[in-house]
């Protein structure tokens, strides 16, 4: 069990015996573990060196077990720190490797991943390996079998860890049932979202890796993807994202101030209007009829003194409602 943190089989056996006794002589450990005296002494010295036991100065020499919750935890933390250093070194080595293969082996800079499960696995792994920010274009269809009706759990976890998410959603998502709840959950945790006509699906992890799902005409799910490693192509994808980000419309949550006296339905409708949703798109997103959307929109126009949908969104923004 403890081999994962560097203890050998005999070391663990001796430590278990020492913990049971709390303290023991080398002879007592020999008897408990049925080990040759030299092997028992080596194991005890190893435990002392690892900080899992202390050695008395009296005669006979007694070995005292360090409590597992402090001794083993200290070793575990040290191993975790060492693994972190190894990961950092691996990333540095990969940067050197990719720099060397960038032109010598250009075929290795684009990797093709096939199969829905493998695409999903690589997408999740790419997010989990992100340290600074994820950027992406989001549009249907999705690799996951379910509709886009629940937040990405990996994203929510990474947002809590301080990873930034910037997502540009295609205008077509405004008509997806559940999309508003999905993006609201992300916004509440810190996602930055915008709306535009995006040319494709895309995810970019830091400036290290990008994924482009492959879709043929008539495909309903993503079953293959390109992985783009550091290269001029990846640089171009980053530039494309940043250019479209500047021209896209922000999606903002309503502020929720009680003096505004907006209903929850009006708040949700305002969010969709500010994102550029049509009556048809808003009705699908909210599960309403178009007539209900128009009725709520009319009430908002009268309340804000607006003559157009655009003026509703502008005035609501000016008042800090969205």
C-alpha positions, -999 to +999 in steps of 0.1 A: +000+000+000+028+025+009+050+016-020+035+045-039+052+069-016+086+051-016+084+025+011+096-010+003+077-041+013+099-048+043+099-011+054+061-011+054+060-044+073+084-031+100+066+002+102+032-016+107+048-037+135+063-006+151+030+013+150+013-016+167+039-016+195+044+022+195+080+015+203+102-015+201+138-028+200+153-044+169+150-078+185+113-073+191+109-063+154+128-094+143+104-116+163+073-098+151+082-097+114+102-129+112+131-111+095+168-117+097+184-092+122+204-073+094+172-068+074+153-056+104+180-031+113+182-018+077+144-013+077+145+005+110+173+028+098+153+035+066+123+045+087+144+068+108+158+084+076+122+088+062+110+105+094+087+077+103+106+066+134+130+080+160+158+063+178+164+065+215+199+070+230+196+045+258+204+008+260+189-013+245+182+011+216+145+015+211+127+028+180+096+049+184+070+052+157+061+087+145+023+090+142+011+081+107-010+112+103+021+134+106+049+111+093+032+096+063+015+129+054+049+146+054+062+120+029+031+123+008+034+161+006+070+158-004+062+132-031+034+155-044+059+184-045+084+163-064+057+152-089+048+188-094+084+195-102+084+166-126+053+178-144+069+213-148+100+197-162+080+176-186+062+207-199+096+224-204+110+193-222+079+193-244+084+229-253+119+221-264+108+190-282+080+208-301+104+236-310+127+210-325+100+192-344+081+222-355+096+222-389+115+189-389+083+168-384+053+191-393+030+161-395+033+156-358+018+190-351-017+179-361-031+148-345-064+132-355-085+117-328-113+093-338-143+079-319-169+097-298-155+084-265-119+092-273-129+127-285-147+133-252-118+119-232-092+141-250-115+172-246-119+166-208-081+159-204-072+191-223-094+212-200-079+195-169-044+202-181-052+239-185-034+262-161-043+298-171-073+300-195-096+281-218-109+298-249-134+285-273-161+287-300-192+268-289-219+256-314-240+225-320-238+195-324-221+183-292-198+153-287-217+143-255-249+123-262-271+146-241-283+180-253-266+211-241-288+215-210-264+212-181-231+230-172-198+215-180-187+200-147-150+202-156-154+239-164-171+246-131-144+228-112-116+247-130-133+281-126-133+275-088-096+268-091-090+301-108-088+290-145-103+316-168-130+305-194-138+328-223-164+313-247-180+327-278-214+310-284-228+307-319-261+325-324-278+292-330-275+282-294-300+308-285-327+284-297-315+255-277-338+246-247-317+248-215-289+268-230-298+299-209-296+278-177-263+263-188-246+296-196-261+312-165-244+286-143-211+293-160-215+331-157-223+328-120-190+309-115-169+334-135-172+323-172-170+352-197-194+346-225-202+363-258-224+357-288-215+358-325-216+338-356-187+314-351-172+295-381-166+262-363-163+245-329-130+252-313-112+249-279-078+264-270-060+254-238-036+282-228-014+287-259-004+250-258-031+230-275-063+234-296-090+210-305-112+213-337-140+188-339-146+174-374-181+175-387-195+162-420-227+172-435-256+155-417-235+146-386-255+149-354-225+142-330-188+148-330-169+116-337-135+129-347-113+159-339-080+176-348-056+183-320-033+212-329+000+215-311+022+247-309+027+258-345+018+287-368-016+271-372-022+273-334-011+309-334-036+317-362-064+300-342-056+321-311-056+353-333-089+343-348-105+338-314-092+372-301-104+391-332-139+376-330-140+382-292-136+419-298-165+420-323-189+397-304-218+407-280-213+401-243-237+378-224-244+393-190-264+382-160-292+405-148-281+422-116-309+411-094-314+444-075-347+442-056-358+478-063-360+470-100-389+447-093-383+425-123-398+390-124-375+360-130-391+356-164-383+392-173-347+388-161-342+357-183-358+374-213-336+405-209-305+383-209-316+367-242-325+400-257-291+415-248-275+384-265-294+391-297-321+364-295-351+367-318-386+361-306-385+326-320-351+318-303-363+333-270-395+313-271-375+280-276-349+289-250-376+298-224-402+272-233-427+299-241-449+306-271-438+335-294-469+353-283-459+351-246-424+364-255-440+393-274-463+401-244-434+402-219-414+423-244-443+447-248-444+452-210-407+458-209-409+484-237-437+503-220-419+502-187-386+515-202-401+539-227-385+520-255-397+518-291-376+488-303-361+456-290-326+472-294-337+502-272-349+477-245-315+461-243-297+494-244-319+510-217-317+479-195-279+480-198-278+517-190-298+511-158-275+483-148-302+457-151-280+435-174 
